[in-house]
Amino acid sequence: MAKIEFLCLGGQDEKDKVCDALVIDGDIFVLGCGIHCPSVVQLGIKKIVADFSYLIDNKQKIKGIFISTPSYNMYGGLEFLIKNLPNVPVFTSHLGQMIINNNLDWCFRPRGHKPDHNALKTRFNINAVKPLEAFKLGKVEVLPFRTASFMPTSLGFVFNTPDGAIVYVDHFIIPTSVNNATYDLLDQVNKFTKGNTLLLITSIGKNINHRGFTSPCYNIDNFYENCVLDMPNRGIFVIEEEDIYKLTKLAAIAAKKTIPFYIYSPSLAKAFNYMQNNKIVNFTNLIYMNEQQINTVDRGIIVVSGDKQSLFTKLQKIVVGDDQRLTFKPTDTFVYSILTTPGYEKLEANLFDSINRLNVPRVVKIPKDIIQLSQSQEDHKFLINILKPKYIIPVGGLYMDFINYKGICNKVITPQKNILVLGNGQVATFENTKFVDAKKHIKLVEQYVGNQGLYDVGASGLFECEQMADSGCVLASLLIDKNAKKIDHFNYNIVGVLNQADPKNQAIVDEINTTLNTTMLDLLKTLEPGKNLSRDQQDYFKKQIVKQYEKKFGKRPLVLLTVIYKDQIDKAKNFINQEE
């Protein structure tokens, strides 16, 4: 019998940044290492990743990191985790190996140095596994299996335990083939598990509200055919980052109609070239454009891609004429083939507003009846009926998505009580083939990526960033003689709070400084001999600063307080003199 724990580090009640830890008899298997790009501008924050503290603290127990779908949303956090876990192996498909290696090389290679593709194989421990070829990690046998998704060669993983199999599936749909990817789950996985699936860990997907199967409704082919048929000149097609299924459909149309083709995304272009070289796709008649031709060609298909917020930034530059490579023309047909993502409505609206200002006559947006290549309700039902899992844990979705999923499962064989809805940091424990409880919690702190790299912020830190942007900042520094209980020197630097050129404001600031000094002297009177100001006393003083500026200017600035004591300076001087 085995002791099994499942811990959600990210992706619960949120989109993206999925990262989970499966613990089998003490061995840790990391499932996904995602990233989230903020939908709105958060000051100083570019990306958000899961809290990796638990993994770093237990790095000796980690057997591997498993990336099922090599899209940036699923592996983007690796560059921050791998710094602390340099020798931990990563398991993915052969296409995923290429994509991840190139991304890590770009992240870690010194700027100005050319990539060394031979060195990539040894620099990072990224392993390509073959579908249906099982391998052992510690005591656990792992079976990769191929799934059909928007990324060719996507995988699911089966972890065999004495208590039954644990199946992990990210993106999938049920049809027999997409992009020449055979859906192995139908029989091969069941043979491996011997029909004994203890736990199914599955991503909610983006089509949880769609009642049918995804395949018949994923009608992108006709949509693209009609767009190309109607465009008199160039067509600029916008797709999500690494949506290779859409990319291959556009390439197929370009090859069929002998229209020049260009991919405006370095990562997507590399992936496409890799697939061509390795016969994953084959377009013999495809006419490629180079960078110099994209603005001079009369008729062509240009595919623009990027990850979330960066994509909108790129598109805005193209539309307003600030992009260095691609110039937007009023004669272009602009095809936006991304379904609206919750949280990105404002960015999308700003983009179309900029396009409409140019009076572009041919702007096409993907119809709502075309859904994303991700699992729908019937796909989920089919999967459950095939595997017959005893327990299910849905991941990578909002809470309302999980509740919807439980309703779906209620119509198949797994009872609702065995559908475990977990929050980030919550640990589900299984012993002797049964679910014990999910009472254990691990404290997690949001990890933000800014210009200075990775750092912990949390809700209070975000509030401070917003506070400083809205009301400015006061840098207060005081030199205190605590024995004499007096202020030897003070300085209040004010940034972004008021117009300092206005003499009236300076007079008010002088008045505030006088009041604050009086407040500090009152605090010093309460000090015991030789004691420093307590944290509570300093917080009280900071609140008084905020109170004064709110009263006089209607703003609540962020206050950074530095207190230096005269006896500390005297000790430092004596030390220096002794050294000399």
N, C-alpha and C positions, 0 to 999 in steps of 0.2 A: 504494500500500500504506500501511497505517496502523499506528501503534504504539498498542496498547491496553493499559491497565492497569485492574485492578479491585481496590479496596481496601476491606476490611471495617473500619469504625470501631466497630461495635457490633452486637449481635444474634447473634453466633456462640457456640455452646455456652451459650446463655442464651435465655430467653424475653423478648420485647419489646426496647425500646431499639435497634431496627434502624436503622442508618444506614450507607450505603455510598457510595463514590465511584467513578464510572466516568470514566476519563481516556482521551480520544480525541485523539491528536496534541497533547497538552498542555492541551486544554480539559477542564474538570471538570464533570461532571453528578452532582449529589447525589441519591441515591435513598433517600427516607425520612428522617425526622428524629424517631425514636421516643423513648420515655421508659419507664422502668421504675419502678413503685412497689414498694418493698420489701414482701415478704410477711410479714415479722416486723418488730417495732419495732427499728430501728437508731438508736441515740441521736443525736439532732440531725439525722437524715437523713430527708427526706420523699420525695425522688425521686432517681433516678439517670439520667443522660443519657450519651451517647457523648462521647468526648474530641474536641472540635472543633478542636484545635490545628492539625492538618494543613490543615483548610479555611480557618482564619483566616490562616495563613501564606501560603496560595496563593489568597487571595480575589480577586485580579485575574484569575485563570484560570477562576473559576466562572461557568458560563453559566446555571445555574438549579438550583433544588431541586424535585424531583418527588414529589408526595404522591399516591399511587395510591388509597388508601383513607382517607378523612378521619375516621378514628377517632383518639381521643386517644393511643392507644398508638403510632400511626404519625406524628403531627405534634407531640406534646407537647413535644419538644425545641426547637421553632422559637423559642419566646420567648427562649431562652438563646443560640441561634445568631444570631438576627436582630439582636441588640444589636451584634454585631461585623460583621455583613454587612447593613446596613440597605437597601442598594440592589439586592441580588441578587433576581431574580425567582423567585417560587414558582409552580409550575404544578400545577393540580389541576382537579377538576370544578367546575361551577357551585354544587353543594351544598357541596362542600369549601371553596370560596371563602367562602361565608357562614359556615360553621362556624369556619374558621380565623381569619377577620377578627374575629368576635365574641370568640373566645378571646384573640387578641392585644390587642384593645381592652380587655378585662377586665384583662389583665396589665399594660398600660402606662398606662391611663387613670388620672389622679389620683382617689383615693377621694373620693366625694361629687359628682363631675362626672357628668352624664348622657351616655350614649353619643351620638355624632354619626354617624349611619349614612352620611351623605353624605361625611363626612371619611374614613371607613374606606377608601374606594376609592383615595384618594391617600396616606393615611398609611402603608399597607403595600402592598408590591408583590406582591399575591396575584392571579394571573391564572387565569381560568376558560377552559379550552380545550374545544373541541368534538370529540367522537369522530369519527375518520376525516378530520379536517381537519389536514393536515400543516403544519408550520411549521419555519423554519430557525433554528438557534442556531449562529452561526459557520459552520463548514463542514458541520455535521451536520444532516440533516433528521430531524425528530422526528414520529412519528405516534402520537397518542393513540387508544386503542380501548377500547370499553366492555366491562366484565366483569360477570358475575353474582356478587354477594356479599351479605353482610348489610347493606351500605351501598348504597343506590341511587346510580346515576351513578358508581360506582367505575370506575377506569381502569387500563389497562396502557399501557406506552409502548414504542415501537420506535425505536431509534436506528440510522439507516442509515449505514454506513461503507463505504469502498472495499473492505474485506475481507469484507463481509457484514453482515447485520442483527444487532443486539443487542436482545433482547426482555426486558423487565422486567415481571413479573407478581407481584402481591402476593396478595391473597385472590381466589379464583375458584372456581366450580364449573362443570360442563359443561352442564347443561340449557340449553334455548333461551331460557327467560325466567324471571326472578325479579324481582318488583317492576317489571314492564314494562321490564326492562333486557335488550335484545337482546345476545346473546353474539356479538360481531363477529369474534372470533378465527378462527372456523371457516374462513372463506374470504377475508375482506377483508385480514387481516394478511398472509396468504401471497401475495396479489396484490402488496402493497406491498413485501414482502421478495423477491419473485420466487423463492420457495422456497429462498433462500440465507440460512439463519440460522446465524451463526457461534457465538453464545453465547446461552443462555437463563439468565436470572437469575430464580429463582423462590423464593417463600417456601414453607417446609415446610408451614405450616398446622397446625391442631390435630387433624386426623384422620388423621395419617400411618399409624396402626396399623389403620385401618379398610380392609378389603380391597375393598369395592365402590365404587360411586359415592356421592356424598353425597346427591344429590337424592332418590332413593326412600326413604332412611333418615331424612331430615330431616322427621320427622312431627310437627311442633309444632302443626299446625292442630287435629287431633283431641284432642290433649292439652289445649289451651286450651279447646276446646268443652266437653269433659267437666268441666273445672274450673269453668267458668261455670255449666254446667247443675246442678252439685251444690251450689253456694254459695247459702245462704239469704239472706245479707246482703251486706256489702261483701267484695270480694276485693282483697287487696294482692298485686300481681304484681311480683316482683323480676327485673329483667333487667340484663344488662351494659350499661355505658355505650355509647351510640350504636349499640346493636343495633336498628337501625331496622326490620329485617325482623320481629322479634318484636313491636315496637311497632305496626307496621301491622296485624299479624294480630289483636292485641288490640283495636285501634281498629275493625277490620272486624266483629269479634264484638259489640262494644259498639253499633255502628251498627245491625247486623242485629237485635239484641234490644232496642234502645232503652234501653240501660243507661247512666247518666251516666258520664263518662269524665274522668280527670284524670291529668296527667303530673307527677310529683314529681321533676323534674330540669330546671333552667333551660335548660341547653344542649340537652337532648333536646327540650324543648318548643319552643324556637326553631327547631330543625331541622325538626320536624314541621309547624309553622306555615308555614315556608318551602316545604316540599313541597306543602302544601295550596294556598298562594297561587300556586305555579308549576305546578299541575296534575300534579305528579309522582304524587301520590295524591289521591283524591277520595272523601270520606266525607260525603255530603250530609245524612244522617240522624243524624250524630254529635251527642250532647248533651254539651256541655262543662260541667264543674263549675268554680266558682271556689274560691279558697282558703278562704273562709268556709263553703262547703258540704261540704267533704270529711269533716268530722267529724260532720255532722248528717244526711247522706243515709243512708237505710235500705239501699239497694242501689246498688252502683256498682263500677266498676273503677278502681283507683288503681295506676298504674305507677310503681315506685320504681327509680331507676337511679343509677349513680355509677361512678367508676373505682376498681377494686380495693379498696385499704385504706380509702379514704374511704367507699365504699359500706357496708362492714361497720360503720364508725363510725356512719354515718347510721342503719342498721337497728337497731343496739344502742340508740341514743337513742329510736327509735320504740317499740321493744319495752318498754323500762323506763320510758317516760313522760317522757323528758327532751327530746323534740323539740318545737320551738315551733309547728310547723305541723300535724303529723299525730299523732293520738292512737290508739294501738293498742287494739283492743277484743277481749275474749275471744270475741265472736261472729263476728269476722272470719275469713275463709279466707285463710291465708297460703300463697302459691304461690311457691316458690323455683325459678325456671326458669333457673338457672345451673349448668352442669356443673362439678364439682369441679376446681379448678385446682391443680396441684402447687405446694406451698408455702403454700397458703392453707387447708389442712385445719384447723389450729388455730382460725383466726378463724371459720371456718364452724361448727365444733363448739361454740365459745363462743356463737355466735348461737342455734343450735338449743337449747342448754342453757337460755338465757334465755327462749326461747319456751315450752319445756316446763314451766318453772316457773310459767307463767301458766295451765297446764292448758287450752291452746287445743285444741279437739277437731279442728279442720280445718287440718292442716298438710300441704301437698303438695309433694313434691320431684320435680323433673324425672327421668323414668326414664333409666336408663343406655343404653337402646337408642335414644334420641333423640340424635343426634350434632349437633355444631355446624355452622353453615353455613360450612364451610371445605373446602378440597379434600381428597379422600380418595385412596387409592392408584390407583383406576381413573381419576380425574380427572387425576392426574399423568401416567399412561400415555397417556391420550387426547391431552393437550397435547403430549407429546413426539412422538407419532406424527404429529400435524398439522404441527408446526413442523420436525421432523427436525433439531434443532440439532446442530452438530458438538461443542460443549462445553456443559456445564451446571454452574452454581454454585448450590447450594442455600443459602438464607440464613434467618435467623430461627428457629433451633431448637437443641436440644441435640445433642451429638455423637452420641448413640445414634440420634436422629432422622435425622441425615445418613447414618449407616451403613445404617439401614433404607431410606432413600431410594435409596441406591446399589443395594441388593438389588432394589428395584422396577425401576430403570432397566436392570438386567441382563436383564430379561425383555422389553425393547423394543429399539429400534434403536441407542441410544447405548451404547457399551461402557463398562464400569465405570471404566477408566483415564481416560476423558474426563469423569468426574464429579469435579469439583475441590472437595474439602472444605477450606475455609480457616478459620483462626482469626482473631480480632480482631487487626488490625495487619498481617496477612499480605497481600502484594501478588501477584496473578497477572498475569503479563505475556504478551501475545500479539503476535506479529509475523508478517507475511506469511501470514495466515490460520491460523497454528499457535500452540499453546500453547508458550511457551518454558520458564518455570519459575515457582515461587512461593517463591523463596529470600529475596526482599527483605522486610524487616519494618520497620514503623514503630512506635516505642515509644508506647504509649497509657497514660494514667493515668485511673482511674475518676473521673468527675465527679459530685459529690454536691450535691444541693440541700437546703440547710437553712434555718433562720430568717434567716441572714445572706446568702442567695443562693447562688450557684454557687461551689464551691471544690474544689480537688484534695485528696483524702485518701489513697486507696490502702489497701492492706491494713494497713500499719503505723498509719495514722491511725485506722482502725476498731478495731484492737487497743487503741490508746490510749484511745478512747472507752469501750470495754468495760472496760478496766483501771480507769479512773477511776470508772465506775459500780460496779464490784465492790469495789474496795479503797480508793477515795478518792484524794486528791491531797496532795502536799507541795510548798509553794511555798518554795523555799530562796533567800535573797538574802544575799550576802556583800559587804562592803566590805573590800578587800585592799590592804595596803601592800606591793607586791611588792619594793620596794627593801629594806625592813626585814624582809620575808618574815614578816609577821604579819597577823592578822585584826583590823581596827579595829572592825568591827561585823558581827553576824550576826543573821538572823531566819529562823525556820522556822515558817511558817504551815501548819497541818494541817487539812484539810477531809475529812470523811467517813471518817476512818481509825479513830477511837476516840471513846469518850465522854469529852470533855474536862472534864466536871463531876466525874468521879471523881478524887479526890486521888492515888490509887495510880497512875493512868495518867500524871498530870502528873509524878510522881517518875521514872517510867520514861522519859518524854520528855526530862526534864532530863539523865538519864544518857545517852540517845542523842545529844543535842546535844553533850555533852562529848566523846563518842567521835568524832563527826563532825568537830568542830573539831580534834581531834588528828590525824585522817586528813588534813584539809586542810593543816595545818601541815607534815606530812610531805611532802605534795606540793609545797608552796612551797619547801621546802629543795632540791628538785631543779631549781628554775627557774634558767635562766641570767639574768644581770643584764639588767634592762629588758624581759624577755620576759613575755608573757601566758601563762596556762594554755592548753594546746593542747586541741583538741576531744576527743582521746583521754583526756586527764587529767580533763576535765570529765565525760565519760561514766563514767569510773572512779568519780568521786566520787558521781555519781547512783546508780550500782549499789550503792555502799556504803550510801547512804541506804535504798534498797529492801531490802538485806540486813538492816539493823538492824531495820526495821519488820516484816519477815517473821519474824525471830528472836523479837522481843518480842510481836507481836500477830497473827502468822500472816497478814499481808496484804502485798500487793505494790503499793503505791500508785504512781500516776503522779507523776513528779518533774519539776517545772519549775524550772530553776536559772538565777539571774541573778547574774553576777559583775561588780562595779564596782570599778575600780582607783582608788586615791587620787590618782595623778598625773593621771588624766583630770579629776577634780574640781578639782584645783589649776589645770590649764590653763583650764578653763571659768571659774573665778573670775577669773583674770588677764585673760581676754578681756573679761569683763563690766566689770572695773575700767577697762580701756583704752577701752572704748566710752563709759563714763560720763565 
